[in-house]
Amino acid sequence: MLSLKVRRLLQTRRAFTERLLLCFFAFVLTPGFAQTDRHIDKLIRQLEDYKQSVREKAAIALVQIGKPAVEPLVASLSLNDCDPRPSEKVNVLVQIGEPAVETLISALNNTDPSDNENVPCGPQRALVQVGGPALAPLIAAMSDQSLKTRWRDAQLLGDMKDPSAVEPLITALRSSDAHVRQSAVEALGMIKDPRAAKPLIVAEKEHLEDSQTRREVEVSLIAIGAPAVDPLIATLQDKDANIRALAPFPLGRIRDPRAVESLIAALDDSDVRVRKGAIWSLGEIGDLRAVDPVIRALANSDPDVRRDAVVALGRLNDPRAVESLITALKDSDSIVQENSVEALGKMKDPRAVESLRVWAANNIKPINFRLGLWSFNMTASAFGNAITSSFPKCIIKENLDGFSVFGVLVAEEKGCTRTVVGSTGSKFKVKLHCETSKPDGKIEVEDGTAVVEAVGPDSAEGTIQWAKDNTTINISFRSTYIGPVCGSVK
């Protein structure tokens, strides 16, 4: 009599053999056998088998069956098929190709695109990967009366990145529905076709009250890049200040030198938003033709313009600006002063050393802390998530200033500079700037701003805002004195 272990092994092997035979018969011997609902369902289940060989043969069989397998395959898609890893079911639908398109589109149109908890991304992924055969039905659906259909189809056309979708998406920019417009704007930015530049700007002008559409247009124009520069420059000449104010930001992000002369001219615009945007953009582009015009902007009566001018001069990093930045240390606006300190710190010009020393002596006063062991409790948040941590730190220097308190939280690193840019009573504002060379020759830039306040000799608290690669991390912290003995804690 066979042992229990041997019987189980035989049963397992028998089951595996039966699964392989099902796929074999379905694919090679009797296609009609597998085209019943019962056997198609079995093959679909085999796509999730733990044996790769079973999954592969089931996939081959289903592709061979073709259209009769499409509807049950689409019906079997779940949120698990949204996983970034390849989905066997999606791959089968992609291989079936054009016969699957109609059913996949119907599956999408029968769901609510605003229902984020039940996103049918399996059909979406399949349609995008099918590509060409799905284009014509999706483009035709863009004229459908259903807003829901047009919204979803615009997103899909953007994911497919096919230039033939540009014209219907441009038409969708005139939709009365904000969701459809935003999807069309985003899709055109993904395709990056130069034909979309002017229509996007027109759409932005026509929907000034729609802040979300405006932001999406800016992102798409930046993605299109150089072809959008000339239409944006023309926008700087518009009679309406609200429209002129739309142009500087994308021009700055595109960083095309062709925009420099027009942005310099915009420094004299009657609208402060245009002037501020032009200054910021000139700093982003980094063309040294802007140095003298931005220096002249330091005489502007609006403190916001002077603040931005100082920041732009720091980015332009040209020695011609040093004397003007030293003068700005005496500006009536404290933020202009602080921005000047930061700009001079980046430029590292010896002419600024004495002026910075005098400014610091007049504006920065020490904070007295107890010496010894302190606890730090920090909460960092980004992308809607928060992480809390605690750690001990030993403070051994008397009369700590804001510079050193910030140093407790951020270690000294090569390529980083810390600058105290202001203090009021027991509160300090500190700037951190890091530039790191990467193996590919690119320079990675990180900027931080910290506000540190001594609540008393036994506690301090503050905030840090850290920016890197267009990502901002906000940190709040509170430190408390524990005792005079640090032990092994540094």
Backbone hydrogen bonds, N-H to C=O, Kabsch-Sander energy under -0.5 kcal/mol:
donor,donor_aa,acceptor,acceptor_aa,energy
7,R,3,S,-2.4
8,R,4,L,-2.3
9,L,5,K,-2.0
10,L,6,V,-2.4
11,Q,7,R,-2.4
12,T,8,R,-2.4
13,R,9,L,-2.4
14,R,10,L,-2.7
15,A,11,Q,-2.5
16,F,12,T,-2.3
17,T,13,R,-2.6
18,E,14,R,-2.5
19,R,15,A,-2.0
20,L,16,F,-2.0
21,L,17,T,-2.6
22,L,18,E,-2.3
23,C,19,R,-1.8
24,F,20,L,-2.6
25,F,21,L,-3.2
26,A,22,L,-2.2
27,F,23,C,-2.1
28,V,24,F,-3.0
29,L,24,F,-0.8
30,T,25,F,-2.0
33,F,30,T,-1.7
34,A,30,T,-0.9
34,A,31,P,-0.6
35,Q,31,P,-0.6
35,Q,32,G,-0.6
36,T,33,F,-0.7
40,I,36,T,-2.5
41,D,37,D,-2.5
42,K,38,R,-1.5
43,L,39,H,-2.3
44,I,40,I,-2.4
45,R,41,D,-2.1
46,Q,42,K,-1.9
47,L,43,L,-0.8
47,L,44,I,-0.8
48,E,45,R,-1.8
49,D,46,Q,-1.9
52,Q,50,Y,-0.5
55,R,51,K,-2.0
56,E,52,Q,-2.7
57,K,53,S,-2.0
58,A,54,V,-2.3
59,A,55,R,-2.3
60,I,56,E,-2.2
61,A,57,K,-2.3
62,L,58,A,-2.4
63,V,59,A,-2.3
64,Q,60,I,-2.1
65,I,61,A,-2.1
66,G,62,L,-2.3
69,A,66,G,-2.1
70,V,67,K,-1.7
71,E,67,K,-0.7
73,L,69,A,-1.8
74,V,70,V,-3.0
75,A,71,E,-2.5
76,S,72,P,-1.3
77,L,73,L,-0.6
77,L,74,V,-1.2
81,D,78,S,-1.8
82,C,79,L,-1.8
83,D,80,N,-1.3
91,N,87,S,-2.7
92,V,88,E,-2.1
93,L,89,K,-2.2
94,V,90,V,-2.4
95,Q,91,N,-2.1
96,I,92,V,-2.2
97,G,93,L,-2.0
100,A,97,G,-2.4
101,V,97,G,-0.5
101,V,98,E,-1.4
102,E,98,E,-0.5
104,L,100,A,-2.2
105,I,101,V,-2.6
106,S,102,E,-2.2
107,A,103,T,-2.2
108,L,104,L,-1.7
109,N,105,I,-2.6
110,N,106,S,-1.1
111,T,108,L,-1.7
115,D,112,D,-2.0
116,N,114,S,-1.6
118,N,115,D,-1.3
119,V,116,N,-0.7
121,C,119,V,-2.1
124,Q,120,P,-1.3
125,R,121,C,-3.0
126,A,122,G,-2.3
127,L,123,P,-2.6
128,V,124,Q,-2.4
129,Q,125,R,-2.1
130,V,126,A,-2.3
131,G,127,L,-1.9
134,A,131,G,-2.1
135,L,131,G,-0.8
135,L,132,G,-1.4
136,A,132,G,-0.7
138,L,134,A,-1.8
139,I,135,L,-3.0
140,A,136,A,-2.6
141,A,137,P,-1.9
142,M,138,L,-0.7
142,M,139,I,-1.0
143,S,140,A,-1.4
144,D,141,A,-1.9
147,L,145,Q,-0.6
150,R,146,S,-2.0
151,W,147,L,-2.5
152,R,148,K,-2.0
153,D,149,T,-2.6
154,A,150,R,-2.1
155,Q,151,W,-1.4
156,L,152,R,-2.0
157,L,153,D,-2.6
158,G,154,A,-1.9
159,D,155,Q,-2.1
160,M,156,L,-2.0
161,K,157,L,-1.1
162,D,157,L,-0.7
165,A,162,D,-2.1
166,V,163,P,-1.8
169,L,165,A,-1.8
170,I,166,V,-2.4
171,T,167,E,-2.2
172,A,168,P,-1.7
173,L,169,L,-0.8
173,L,170,I,-0.9
174,R,171,T,-1.7
175,S,172,A,-1.8
178,A,176,S,-0.5
181,R,177,D,-2.2
182,Q,178,A,-2.7
183,S,179,H,-2.2
184,A,180,V,-2.4
185,V,181,R,-2.8
186,E,182,Q,-2.5
187,A,183,S,-2.4
188,L,184,A,-2.4
189,G,185,V,-1.8
190,M,186,E,-1.6
191,I,187,A,-2.0
192,K,188,L,-2.2
193,D,188,L,-0.6
196,A,193,D,-2.1
197,A,194,P,-1.6
200,L,196,A,-2.2
201,I,197,A,-1.9
202,V,198,K,-2.5
203,A,199,P,-2.5
204,E,200,L,-2.1
205,K,201,I,-2.2
206,E,202,V,-2.4
207,H,203,A,-1.0
208,L,205,K,-0.8
210,D,207,H,-1.6
211,S,209,E,-1.1
214,R,210,D,-2.1
215,R,211,S,-2.3
216,E,212,Q,-2.4
217,V,213,T,-2.6
218,E,214,R,-2.3
219,V,215,R,-2.2
220,S,216,E,-2.3
221,L,217,V,-2.9
222,I,218,E,-2.2
223,A,219,V,-1.9
224,I,220,S,-2.3
225,G,221,L,-2.1
228,A,225,G,-2.4
229,V,226,A,-1.8
230,D,226,A,-0.5
232,L,228,A,-1.8
233,I,229,V,-2.7
234,A,230,D,-2.2
235,T,231,P,-1.4
236,L,232,L,-1.1
236,L,233,I,-0.6
237,Q,234,A,-1.6
238,D,235,T,-1.6
241,A,239,K,-0.6
243,I,240,D,-0.7
244,R,240,D,-2.3
245,A,241,A,-2.2
246,L,243,I,-1.6
247,A,244,R,-1.4
251,L,247,A,-1.8
252,G,248,P,-2.6
253,R,249,F,-2.1
254,I,250,P,-2.3
255,R,251,L,-1.8
256,D,251,L,-0.6
259,A,256,D,-2.1
260,V,257,P,-1.6
263,L,259,A,-2.3
264,I,260,V,-2.6
265,A,261,E,-2.1
266,A,262,S,-1.6
267,L,264,I,-1.3
268,D,265,A,-1.5
269,D,266,A,-1.7
275,R,271,D,-2.0
276,K,272,V,-2.9
277,G,273,R,-2.4
278,A,274,V,-2.5
279,I,275,R,-2.2
280,W,276,K,-2.5
281,S,277,G,-2.4
282,L,278,A,-2.4
283,G,279,I,-2.0
284,E,280,W,-1.9
285,I,281,S,-2.8
286,G,282,L,-2.0
290,A,287,D,-1.9
291,V,288,L,-1.3
294,V,290,A,-2.4
295,I,291,V,-2.3
296,R,292,D,-2.1
297,A,293,P,-1.1
298,L,295,I,-1.6
299,A,296,R,-1.8
300,N,297,A,-1.7
306,R,302,D,-1.8
307,R,303,P,-2.6
308,D,304,D,-2.1
309,A,305,V,-2.3
310,V,306,R,-2.2
311,V,307,R,-1.8
312,A,308,D,-2.6
313,L,309,A,-2.3
314,G,310,V,-1.8
315,R,311,V,-1.7
316,L,312,A,-2.6
317,N,313,L,-2.0
318,D,313,L,-0.5
321,A,318,D,-2.2
322,V,319,P,-1.5
325,L,321,A,-2.3
326,I,322,V,-2.4
327,T,323,E,-2.1
328,A,324,S,-1.8
329,L,325,L,-0.6
329,L,326,I,-1.0
330,K,327,T,-2.0
331,D,328,A,-1.7
334,S,332,S,-0.5
337,Q,333,D,-1.8
338,E,334,S,-2.4
339,N,335,I,-2.8
340,S,336,V,-2.0
341,V,337,Q,-2.2
342,E,338,E,-2.1
343,A,339,N,-2.5
344,L,340,S,-2.8
345,G,341,V,-2.2
346,K,342,E,-1.9
347,M,343,A,-1.8
348,K,344,L,-1.8
349,D,344,L,-0.6
352,A,349,D,-2.1
353,V,350,P,-1.2
356,L,352,A,-2.6
357,R,353,V,-2.2
358,V,354,E,-2.4
359,W,355,S,-2.5
360,A,356,L,-2.7
361,A,357,R,-2.2
362,N,358,V,-1.8
363,N,359,W,-1.6
364,I,360,A,-2.7
365,K,363,N,-0.5
367,I,400,L,-2.3
369,F,367,I,-0.6
370,R,457,P,-1.7
372,G,395,I,-2.6
373,L,483,G,-2.9
374,W,393,K,-2.8
375,S,480,T,-2.7
376,F,391,F,-3.0
377,N,478,R,-2.4
378,M,376,F,-0.5
378,M,389,S,-3.1
379,T,476,S,-2.6
380,A,387,I,-2.9
381,S,474,N,-2.8
382,A,385,N,-2.2
385,N,382,A,-2.1
387,I,380,A,-2.9
389,S,378,M,-2.6
391,F,376,F,-2.1
393,K,374,W,-2.6
395,I,372,G,-2.9
395,I,393,K,-0.5
396,I,394,C,-0.6
405,V,401,D,-2.2
406,F,402,G,-2.4
407,G,403,F,-1.4
408,V,404,S,-1.1
408,V,405,V,-0.6
409,L,405,V,-0.7
409,L,406,F,-1.0
410,V,406,F,-2.1
411,A,409,L,-0.5
416,C,413,E,-1.8
417,T,433,H,-2.5
419,T,431,K,-2.8
421,V,419,T,-0.5
421,V,429,K,-2.8
422,G,429,K,-0.8
424,T,427,K,-2.1
426,S,424,T,-0.5
427,K,424,T,-1.9
428,F,452,V,-3.3
429,K,422,G,-2.7
430,V,450,A,-3.2
431,K,419,T,-3.2
432,L,448,G,-2.7
433,H,417,T,-2.3
434,C,446,E,-2.9
435,E,415,G,-2.0
436,T,444,E,-2.5
438,K,442,K,-2.9
441,G,438,K,-2.4
444,E,436,T,-3.1
444,E,442,K,-0.6
445,V,443,I,-0.5
446,E,434,C,-2.4
447,D,467,A,-2.2
448,G,432,L,-3.1
449,T,465,Q,-2.2
450,A,430,V,-3.1
451,V,463,T,-2.7
452,V,428,F,-2.3
453,E,461,E,-3.1
454,A,426,S,-2.2
455,V,453,E,-0.7
455,V,459,S,-1.2
456,G,459,S,-1.7
459,S,456,G,-1.1
460,A,479,S,-2.0
461,E,453,E,-2.5
462,G,477,F,-2.2
463,T,451,V,-1.8
464,I,475,I,-3.2
465,Q,449,T,-2.7
466,W,473,I,-3.1
467,A,447,D,-3.3
468,K,471,T,-2.5
469,D,445,V,-0.6
471,T,468,K,-1.7
473,I,466,W,-3.1
474,N,381,S,-2.4
475,I,464,I,-3.4
476,S,379,T,-2.4
477,F,462,G,-2.4
478,R,377,N,-1.9
479,S,460,A,-3.5
480,T,375,S,-2.2
481,Y,458,D,-2.8
482,I,373,L,-3.4
483,G,373,L,-1.3
486,C,484,P,-0.5
489,V,486,C,-1.6
